[in-house]
């Protein structure tokens, strides 16, 4: 048996992103590993360590036994403590140690994916500990690795990958969160619609319709007379949704039309992952 067809897009996305990350970091000098990234509290080294930690858990490796320092200002809850463990344990590793571990991890994960024969619904350990279906685990993992590829590109001044297989996975992951953003968090009026017009390397037009019960649904058809329309480029959409920038920082890249209170509320609650 081989990888189930529904899992292949996530394997392809991970492969493309992890190879891009490897290519980005291989030539770095030591000082570049300490550059700040858009991910709060994390350097280039920390991002790569985090990605390796995620892949280590996908492989089923035991988690490191390590005590976190008490002065990590960006660690404020148990989920962040869980994620920080794989990062902090590698903070004193040299660049050759990091790149060697990354290359070995890629070899091991490629072997795992070639031999993966489990059903997409099989329960596996998730990236945050609890079990979840294999398909969902691979989807989340492909999304996370692509987002961190973008973190590294931003830190190193090497843009790209905005229309890659990982970008397509990220688009669908982030769009799935839009109904909750508009209907629940921004409390859009019932029986209304909000349009998102996204341009750039990935272009798409989506409508969130809010029914009489206040439930939001994602649609591909445009809306006539929407309560609000937000027009922005894909990179800005992704950076906002992933908590990498504030609405104020990219105000010049977002065109908001319609109810100003509603558009402000949507942008204020736009972040769905960090």
C-alpha positions in Angstrom: 0.0 0.0 0.0 1.0 3.6 -0.4 -0.1 7.0 0.8 -3.9 7.5 0.7 -4.8 9.9 -2.2 -6.5 12.4 0.3 -3.2 12.6 2.2 -1.0 13.3 -0.9 -1.6 17.1 -1.1 -0.5 17.5 2.5 2.6 15.4 1.9 3.4 17.4 -1.2 2.9 20.7 0.7 5.1 19.6 3.5 7.8 18.4 1.1 7.9 21.7 -0.8 8.0 23.8 2.3 10.6 21.8 4.2 12.9 21.7 1.2 12.5 25.5 0.9 13.4 25.9 4.6 16.5 23.7 4.1 17.5 25.7 1.1 17.0 29.0 3.0 19.1 28.1 6.1 21.9 26.0 4.6 24.1 29.0 3.6 23.4 31.2 6.7 26.3 32.5 8.8 26.0 32.2 12.5 24.7 35.8 13.0 21.8 35.2 10.7 20.4 32.4 12.9 19.7 35.0 15.6 17.6 37.3 13.4 14.2 38.1 14.7 11.2 36.6 12.8 7.5 37.8 12.7 6.7 35.0 15.1 6.7 36.6 18.6 9.8 35.7 20.7 11.4 33.4 18.1 14.6 33.8 16.0 15.5 32.0 12.8 17.1 29.3 14.9 14.0 29.0 17.0 11.7 28.6 14.0 13.8 25.9 12.5 14.0 24.1 15.9 10.2 24.4 16.2 9.7 22.8 12.8 12.0 20.0 13.6 10.2 19.5 16.9 6.9 19.2 15.0 8.4 16.7 12.6 9.9 14.8 15.5 6.5 14.3 17.0 5.0 13.3 13.6 7.7 10.6 13.7 6.6 9.5 17.2 9.9 10.4 18.8 9.8 11.0 22.6 9.6 14.6 23.7 12.7 16.0 25.3 13.1 16.1 29.1 13.9 19.8 29.6 13.1 22.6 32.1 12.2 25.9 30.6 13.7 29.1 31.9 11.3 31.4 33.8 12.1 34.6 31.9 10.6 33.7 28.5 8.2 36.6 28.1 6.4 35.2 25.1 5.4 32.0 26.9 2.2 32.7 28.7 0.1 29.5 28.7 0.4 25.8 28.7 0.1 25.3 24.9 3.0 27.7 24.4 5.0 25.9 27.1 4.4 22.7 25.2 5.6 24.2 21.9 8.6 26.0 23.5 10.1 22.8 24.9 11.4 21.6 21.5 12.7 25.1 20.8 14.5 25.9 24.0 16.3 22.6 24.1 18.1 23.5 20.9 18.8 27.2 21.6 22.5 26.5 22.2 23.0 24.3 19.2 25.4 25.5 16.5 24.4 26.2 12.9 26.0 22.9 11.7 24.2 21.0 14.4 20.9 22.5 13.4 21.3 22.0 9.7 22.5 18.4 10.2 19.6 17.5 12.4 17.2 19.1 9.8 18.6 17.1 7.0 18.4 13.9 9.0 14.8 14.7 10.0 13.9 15.3 6.3 15.3 11.9 5.4 13.4 10.2 8.2 10.1 11.9 7.4 10.4 11.2 3.7 10.9 7.5 4.5 7.8 7.6 6.8 5.7 9.2 4.1 6.8 6.7 1.5 5.7 3.9 3.8 2.6 5.5 5.2 -0.3 3.1 4.7 -2.7 4.1 7.4 -6.3 5.2 6.8 -6.8 9.0 6.8 -9.1 8.5 9.8 -6.6 6.7 11.9 -6.0 8.4 15.3 -2.5 9.8 15.8 -0.8 12.0 18.3 -1.4 15.6 17.3 1.1 18.5 17.3 -0.2 19.8 20.7 -0.5 16.4 22.4 -4.1 15.2 22.0 -4.9 12.6 19.4 -6.7 13.5 16.1 -7.3 11.9 12.7 -4.2 11.4 10.5 -5.6 13.5 7.7 -6.2 16.5 10.1 -2.8 16.0 11.6 -1.1 16.2 8.2 -3.2 19.1 7.2 -2.3 21.1 10.3 1.3 20.2 9.9 1.6 21.2 6.3 -0.1 24.5 7.2 2.3 25.2 10.1 5.4 24.4 8.2 4.4 26.7 5.3 3.6 29.5 7.7 7.0 29.1 9.3 8.6 29.0 5.9 7.1 32.5 5.4 8.4 33.6 8.8 11.9 32.7 7.7 11.5 34.3 4.3 10.4 37.6 6.0 13.3 37.5 8.5 15.9 36.8 5.8 14.5 39.0 3.1 13.9 36.1 0.7 10.2 36.4 -0.4 8.6 33.5 -2.3 6.4 30.5 -1.9 3.2 32.4 -1.8 1.6 30.2 -4.5 3.2 26.9 -3.5 1.4 23.7 -2.5 1.6 24.8 1.1 0.0 28.1 0.3 -3.0 26.3 -1.1 -3.3 24.3 2.0 -3.0 27.5 4.1 -5.6 29.3 2.1 -8.2 26.5 2.8 -7.3 26.3 6.5 -7.6 30.0 6.9 -10.8 30.3 4.9 -12.4 27.6 7.0 -12.1 30.0 10.0 -13.7 32.9 8.3 -17.4 32.2 9.2 -16.5 32.2 12.9 -14.5 35.4 12.5 -17.4 37.2 10.8 -20.5 35.8 12.4 -19.2 35.0 15.9 -16.3 37.2 16.8 -17.2 40.3 14.8 -20.9 39.7 15.4 -22.0 40.6 11.9 -25.7 41.5 11.5 -28.0 38.6 10.8 -29.1 38.1 7.1 -26.0 40.0 5.9 -23.0 39.2 3.8 -19.3 40.1 3.9 -17.1 39.8 0.8 -13.3 39.1 0.8 -11.6 40.0 -2.4 -8.0 38.7 -2.3 -5.4 39.3 -5.0 -1.8 38.5 -5.6 0.0 35.1 -6.1 -3.2 33.5 -4.9 -6.5 35.2 -6.0 -9.9 34.3 -4.7 -13.3 35.9 -3.9 -15.2 34.6 -1.0 -18.5 35.6 0.7 -19.5 34.9 4.3 -23.3 34.9 4.6 -24.8 35.2 8.0 -28.3 33.6 8.3 -31.2 34.7 10.4 -29.9 32.5 13.3 -26.5 34.3 13.1 -24.6 31.3 11.6 -21.9 32.1 9.1 -21.3 30.0 5.9 -18.5 30.3 3.4 -19.5 30.7 -0.3 -17.7 31.2 -3.6 -20.5 33.3 -5.1 -20.4 37.1 -4.9 -23.0 39.0 -2.8 -25.1 41.8 -4.1 -25.1 44.7 -1.6 -22.8 43.2 1.0 -22.6 44.8 4.5 -18.9 45.1 4.0 -16.1 44.3 1.5 -12.5 43.8 2.3 -9.9 43.9 -0.5 -6.3 42.9 0.2 -3.4 41.0 -1.1 -2.8 37.3 -0.2 0.4 38.0 1.7 -1.3 40.6 3.9 -4.3 38.3 4.4 -2.1 35.4 5.6 0.0 37.6 7.9 -3.1 39.1 9.5 -4.8 35.7 9.9 -1.6 34.2 11.4 -1.1 37.1 13.9 2.2 38.3 12.2 1.0 41.9 11.8 -1.6 44.1 13.3 -4.4 45.7 11.3 -2.9 49.1 12.0 0.5 48.1 10.5 -1.0 47.1 7.2 -3.8 49.7 7.0 -2.4 50.9 3.7 -2.7 47.4 2.2 -6.4 46.8 3.1 -9.3 48.5 1.4 -12.4 48.4 3.6 -15.8 49.3 2.2 -19.2 49.3 3.8 -20.1 49.4 7.6 -16.9 50.8 9.2 -17.7 49.3 12.6 -18.1 45.9 11.1 -14.9 46.0 9.0 -13.0 47.2 12.1 -14.4 44.4 14.2 -13.5 41.8 11.5 -10.0 43.0 11.3 -9.7 43.2 15.1 -10.7 39.5 15.3 -9.0 38.3 12.1 -6.1 36.4 13.7 -7.0 32.7 14.0 -3.6 31.2 14.7 -0.3 32.4 16.0 
